[in-house]
Amino acid sequence: MPVISPTAFASPASRAANDRAAPVPAALREKVRRLERSNSGRRSGRAASAPLGIPAIDALLPEGGLLTGALHEIEAGPGPSGRVAPHDGPVLGFAGHLLGRFGPGTILWCRRPTGTFDAPPYAPALSAWFDPARLLMVTAQRDEDLFWAMEEGLRCPGISAVVGETRGADPTAGRRLSLAAEKNGVPALLLRAQPAPPQSVCATRWRIASAPSCSTPGLKDVGAARWHLELRRNRFGTPSAAETPSWLLEWNDETHCLAVVPQALHGSPGTHFEERLVG
């Protein structure tokens, strides 16, 4: 059967005009994607973004918070000793802080054991951010199974967020997770013990590591936990004056929140607080 092209009956002038049509500008494509992401969040009954509760960071994020229908990555960074601890406390702590901001519902946590001394997240520690009874743990033996479980979880009703602990870096799986999160308005978090490839499709990538805490003047206490946080990728957010914006965060046990440590309280010549590494 002969195949007739749709442009067979078009005039030469119209065909030439179509051939000269300019590609869609990148800015317009991003605007359309933001509208689609916002609509997917409304269909799922969620807000398009979730504020972190840290004004200095929220100001750089799209719509004043972390996008709910998107893929986000958190990777462990080197501490003061230069060592990168696999699935360090700050990585799990920052992930717990984000999960506590996403709202109610079941949290699907997918993980792949990495060794003999590997252990699942400590529920009493996570209770500082959300009720551990909301956790649904999945253990996978292969990265392929972990990514599959995450993708299926993003499609399930009643799931407020999906977390995956992995050392793998599969660009195809990353794209599938990003599309599933965007379509269903459910956030996906990938926790990595090592830096991820730069071609990742994640909306944001964070690097976090322990930082020395300061004892209370006149006391020999341990001090509040401090983390050094870097925003290494901010796909849809506001450009920052710094190439890689970073903050020193401190956890407050009384208010159960994170706050940026003022520059006057760290790195200044007149600071004589005793520093210890905690968290």
Secondary structure, 3 states (H helix, E strand, C coil): CCCCCCCCCCCHHHHHHHHCCCCCCHHHHHHHHHHHHHHHHHHCCCCCEECCCCHHHHCCCHHHCEECCCEEEEEECCCCCCCCCCCCHHHHHHHHHHHCCCCCCEEEEEECCCCCCCCCCCHHHHCCCCCHHHEEEEECCCHHHHHHHHHHHHCCCCEEEEEEECCCCCHHHHHHHHHHHHHHCCCEEEEECCCCCCCCCCCEEEEEEEEEEECCCCCCCCCCCEEEEEEEEECCCCCCCCCCCEEEEEEECCCCEEEECCHHHCCCCCCCCCEEECC
